[in-house]
């Protein structure tokens, strides 16, 4: 039995709640085989991020190329990259594999903690080099604001921001509704000229969720690897993610999604 692979590139969270460990769990839950490359080392736990150190771009890119050359990678998922050099290396990697769809989760700031997962100076490189290579960009409100310069407070704002991200060159953009002001959790997906609202009831979560964005993007990537189109993959991921959030576990200082 052959399994399609998803290669996740991102940060290593030693606490296990976010980053490539969360990616791997989500990819398995969606039915694909996870491969992983660490682009950022971190000092963190479920209580927050204390420090992040980018891995040398030549090292992690060589690891990724080895996997891509040998295994049946059918989708890529990019998370925390840390530095301008790593963003540029990721863009070159995507350019070398144009037939493999890439889900770009532009992780910049953690839910808790003082450190950054992306240098402020790298934002321009994300917009110019990485976003135009993406089959889908998944962004929360703060990330969408950083990418577009627009104010994102509700679903209407999210739609404008998602269209602006597509205008940067992404084939599709998903602006997530978890931090928006709407009564329901409304994610806004823009694919070409089409805008789709994906709504779900807000859950009475007692504390912030750690790693939820990683899981959502990885669920989408896995479904793309399995042959779904972007819209079907996002719809699957939204349903699965909502169900996982409803039974998020207490693994320490925050709630963690455990597929």
KANOR-V42549 format. One record per residue. N is the residue number from 1. RES is the residue in one small letter. PHI is phi in whole degrees, -180 to 180 (999 if undefined). Layout:
n res phi
N RES PHI
N RES PHI
This chain:
n res phi
1 x 999
2 x -93
3 x -120
4 x -70
5 x -104
6 x -118
7 x -98
8 x -99
9 x -117
10 x 180
11 x -95
12 x -98
13 x -97
14 x -65
15 x -78
16 x 87
17 x -81
18 x -131
19 x 68
20 x -70
21 x -70
22 x -65
23 x -56
24 x -61
25 x -62
26 x -67
27 x -63
28 x -64
29 x -60
30 x -87
31 x 106
32 x -114
33 x -105
34 x -90
35 x -121
36 x -146
37 x -130
38 x -90
39 x -103
40 x -141
41 x -92
42 x -131
43 x -111
44 x -161
45 x -146
46 x -67
47 x -90
48 x 140
49 x -96
50 x -98
51 x -160
52 x -136
53 x -128
54 x -63
55 x -83
56 x -55
57 x -61
58 x -66
59 x -69
60 x -69
61 x -67
62 x -64
63 x -63
64 x -63
65 x -62
66 x -61
67 x -67
68 x -63
69 x -74
70 x -107
71 x -113
72 x -85
73 x -76
74 x -114
75 x -161
76 x -119
77 x -129
78 x -110
79 x -115
80 x -65
81 x -121
82 x 89
83 x -142
84 x -59
85 x -60
86 x -72
87 x -63
88 x -66
89 x -64
90 x -65
91 x -63
92 x -66
93 x -63
94 x -65
95 x -65
96 x -79
97 x -130
98 x -66
99 x -86
100 x -96
101 x -67
102 x -121
103 x -98
104 x -105
105 x -106
106 x -77
107 x -68
108 x -123
109 x -125
110 x -76
111 x -61
112 x -140
113 x 114
114 x -94
115 x -80
116 x -106
117 x -101
118 x -149
119 x -56
120 x -58
121 x -70
122 x -87
123 x -59
124 x -61
125 x -67
126 x -60
127 x -68
128 x -83
129 x -107
130 x -96
131 x -56
132 x -66
133 x -94
134 x -87
135 x -72
136 x -154
137 x -107
138 x -109
139 x -137
140 x -82
141 x -61
142 x -64
143 x -67
144 x -64
145 x -63
146 x -65
147 x -72
148 x -111
149 x 77
150 x -98
151 x -82
152 x -124
153 x -123
154 x -145
155 x -63
156 x -63
157 x -60
158 x -62
159 x -64
160 x -64
161 x -66
162 x -63
163 x -66
164 x -68
165 x -68
166 x -63
167 x -65
168 x -74
169 x 127
170 x -66
171 x -72
172 x -156
173 x -141
174 x -122
175 x -102
176 x -84
177 x -100
178 x -60
179 x -106
180 x -86
181 x -90
182 x -66
183 x -64
184 x -106
185 x -82
186 x -113
187 x -92
188 x -116
189 x -109
190 x -118
191 x -125
192 x 61
193 x -97
194 x -95
195 x -117
196 x -125
197 x -98
198 x -117
199 x -108
200 x -150
201 x -63
202 x -71
203 x -95
204 x -80
205 x -80
206 x -77
207 x -143
208 x -60
209 x -95
210 x -102
211 x 87
212 x -64
213 x -67
214 x -60
215 x -64
216 x -61
217 x -62
218 x -73
219 x -61
220 x -62
221 x -59
222 x -64
223 x -70
224 x -63
225 x -62
226 x -83
227 x 109
228 x -68
229 x -75
230 x -61
231 x -64
232 x -63
233 x -65
234 x -69
235 x -61
236 x -58
237 x -63
238 x -61
239 x -64
240 x -65
241 x -64
242 x -62
243 x -64
244 x -69
245 x -62
246 x -64
247 x -123
248 x -58
249 x -102
250 x -96
251 x -107
252 x 154
253 x -86
254 x -149
255 x -91
256 x -123
257 x -87
258 x -125
259 x -62
